[in-house]
């Protein structure tokens, strides 16, 4: 599981805290449940689906040469 931060309005925090108090659940559990619900109803079940759907959308982007990146890496690290 990965950690992330989000900004919520005062109203969202108050409403979420009421739910948490009533159900003895955490804010994060409600946020995860809401996100899972949203993703499942928008045909996005796994991160791989997102990557698959976006593959090839930047066909005109110029890819850097591997050797060039290795040289940059040596200079900066």
MOSUL-V562006 format. One record per pair of residues at least 24 apart in sequence whose C-alpha atoms are under 7 Angstrom apart, sorted by sequence separation. I is the first residue (numbers start at 1). GAP is how many residues later the second one is. D is the distance in whole Angstrom. If there is no record, write none. Layout:
BEGIN
i: {I/I}
gap: {GAP/GAP}
d: {D/D}
END
This chain:
BEGIN
none
END
